[in-house]
Amino acid sequence: MPQVAKISGKGQVTVPVSIRRLLGAEPGDRLIWEITEDGSVVVRREREIDVDYLSAIARTLSEWDSKEDDRTFR
């Protein structure tokens, strides 16, 4: 079922509660707006970055950090 929201004079939109529930969005969350090739707009909630995970995998990437690798990748 379509949901309707009005744009305020400041360009703000209230996201309908049914859409917020579907997205799992809460106050303070960020929404990502993407324009597709056909001109449609897709809205999704931005996921938090797992800093611990990124820190853990960053240590494993050092095996490809050599001058030889740099030459190969160029």
Backbone as a ProteinNet text record, in pm:
[ID]
protein_1_A
[PRIMARY]
MPQVAKISGKGQVTVPVSIRRLLGAEPGDRLIWEITEDGSVVVRREREIDVDYLSAIARTLSEWDSKEDDRTFR
[TERTIARY]
84.3	0	88.9	66.8	149.5	137.3	247.2	250.1	280	218.9	235.9	297.3	393	454	467.6	455.5	464.1	600.6	659.6	788.2	761.9	832.4	816	890.4	871.9	941.2	1091.7	1139.3	1283.1	1334	1246.1	1286.6	1284.4	1220.2	1215	1091.4	1105	995.6	981.9	859	834.3	814.2	896.9	886.2	772.5	674.3	560.8	606	532.8	570.1	581.9	496.1	502.9	633.2	681.8	808.6	924.8	919.5	1025.9	1036.4	922.2	924.3	985.8	946.4	998.7	1149.8	1200.4	1344.3	1418	1343.4	1408.4	1475.7	1420.7	1481.4	1431	1523.5	1493	1547.4	1502.3	1554.3	1707.5	1765.8	1911.2	1972.6	1896.8	1948	1959.9	2046.8	2065.9	2001.8	1938.4	1876.8	1957.7	1970.6	2042.5	1937.9	1947.2	1856.1	1934.6	1890	1958.8	1863.6	1911.2	1832	1872.1	1773.4	1800	1803.5	1843.2	1853.6	1720.4	1609.8	1478.7	1419.3	1496	1450.7	1376.8	1359.2	1296.6	1395.8	1343.8	1428.9	1412.8	1525	1526.4	1580.1	1509.1	1552.2	1582.8	1699.8	1736	1806.7	1803.7	1870.2	2017.9	2101.5	2245.5	2280.7	2359.3	2403	2526.6	2536.9	2654.5	2776.4	2891.7	3015.9	3066.8	3101.9	3156.8	3307.1	3346.5	3486.1	3575.1	3526.6	3606.4	3637.2	3537	3556.9	3658.5	3642.3	3734.6	3877.2	3891.7	4025	4086.3	4003.6	4052.7	4100	4023.6	4064.6	4177.4	4189.8	4296.1	4433.5	4448.3	4577.1	4611.2	4510.2	4535.4	4575.1	4553.3	4582.5	4729.1	4806	4946.2	5030.4	4984.1	5061.5	5070.2	4982.9	4988.5	5044.9	5116.3	5167.4	5319.4	5364.4	5508.4	5535.1	5661.2	5695.3	5666.4	5687.8	5660.1	5511	5428.1	5284.1	5242.7	5300.2	5268.6	5300.4	5414.9	5452.2	5354	5316.8	5224.9	5087.5	5037.4	4904.1	4902.4	5016.3	5020.4	5010.1
-118	0	124.4	217.4	338.2	421.3	484.5	575.7	714.9	815.8	952.3	1036.3	1120.6	1214.5	1348.4	1454.6	1589.1	1648.9	1718.3	1784.7	1921.3	1950.7	2080.1	2189	2312.6	2424.6	2415	2339.3	2318.9	2194.5	2129	2008.8	1883.7	1890.8	1776.1	1691.6	1560.6	1467.2	1381.8	1359.9	1265.9	1129.1	1033.5	898.3	827.3	776.3	710.2	595.5	574.7	475.6	335.1	300.1	166.2	147.8	253.9	247.6	240.4	319.9	314.7	175.9	113.6	-23.7	-121	-108.5	-196.8	-183.5	-60.8	-35.5	-64.4	-73.5	-87.7	42.6	154.4	286	347.3	411.6	477.7	620.1	706.5	843.4	844.9	927.6	937.5	850.6	750.8	667	750.4	707	774.7	691.6	759.7	693.1	724.2	624.8	639.2	642.9	743.4	761.3	735.2	638.9	604.9	620.6	683.3	697.8	585.1	508.9	397.2	447.5	359.6	397	443.3	385.4	423.9	546.4	609.7	731.5	708.5	582.4	552.3	583	597.1	622.2	507.4	456.2	349.8	410.2	385.5	435.6	315.8	321.1	214.1	274.8	202.2	248.1	216.8	312.4	290.4	195.5	96.4	-0.2	53.8	25.1	67.9	-12.4	51.5	-15.1	-90.9	-216.5	-298.8	-273.8	-177.6	-136.2	-251	-331.7	-444.7	-542.6	-571.5	-663	-605.4	-477.5	-416	-413.9	-389.6	-391.3	-530.4	-631.8	-769.6	-809.9	-774.3	-815.9	-729.5	-606.6	-518.6	-580.6	-649.5	-713.5	-824.3	-885.9	-997	-948.2	-820.9	-768.2	-731.8	-730.1	-688.4	-784	-906.6	-1000.8	-956.7	-865.8	-814.3	-672.7	-633.6	-497.6	-497.8	-523.3	-523.9	-447.7	-413.9	-345.3	-432.7	-563.3	-655.7	-654.6	-655.3	-652.5	-522.9	-412.4	-282	-284.8	-340.5	-349.4	-438.9	-549.5	-643.1	-579.9	-508.8	-448.8	-331	-267.5	-157.2	-211.7
0	0	0	-92.1	-97.2	30	65.3	179.7	126.4	182.6	135.5	246.6	208.4	302.5	231.2	306.6	250.1	281.6	184.6	204.7	266.1	375.4	442.1	364.7	406.5	345.4	358.1	457.7	478.4	406.4	329.2	257	342.9	457.6	547.9	520.4	544.2	524.1	649.2	692.3	801.2	738.4	777.6	723.9	797.2	723.1	787.6	877.6	986.2	1086.2	1025.3	931.2	871	794.1	730.4	656.4	754.8	862.6	964.5	1023.9	1050.5	1105.7	1005.8	879.9	775.8	763.9	772.3	762	891.9	1002.3	1132.2	1172.2	1123.5	1146.3	1276.1	1346.3	1472.2	1467.4	1560	1560.9	1564.1	1479.8	1471.3	1363.6	1313	1204.4	1077.7	989.2	861.2	751.5	657.7	543.2	418.6	333.6	206.9	95.9	11.1	-101.9	-229.6	-308.8	-433.1	-551.8	-656.7	-778.4	-873	-918.5	-1008.7	-1153.3	-1244.4	-1386.3	-1444.8	-1393.9	-1448.5	-1380.1	-1290.2	-1223.7	-1093.1	-1055.9	-926.9	-814.8	-695	-579.3	-480.1	-434	-334.5	-205.2	-94.7	36.3	124.1	190	283.5	403.1	511.8	633.3	623.3	660.8	661.1	774.5	745.1	847.3	917.4	1045.8	1120.9	1077.3	1078.8	1043.6	1164.9	1145.6	1253.5	1259.9	1342.1	1351.2	1399.3	1492.4	1541.5	1428.8	1345.7	1232.6	1134.1	1099.4	1004.6	1058.7	1187.9	1249.2	1241.3	1263.4	1260.6	1120.8	1017	883	828.1	876.1	826.8	851.3	962.8	993.9	894.2	835.4	742.1	603.9	575	442.2	422.7	528.3	518.9	433.8	414.4	334	187.9	144.6	7.7	2	103.9	111.8	97.2	-24.7	-51	-181.1	-204.7	-329.9	-449.7	-436	-547.2	-580.5	-477.7	-500.9	-568.5	-524.1	-585.7	-735.4	-770.6	-912.2	-987.5	-929	-994.5	-1016.8	-915.6	-925.6	-1020.7	-1046.5	-1142.1	-1280.5
[MASK]
++++++++++++++++++++++++++++++++++++++++++++++++++++++++++++++++++++++++++

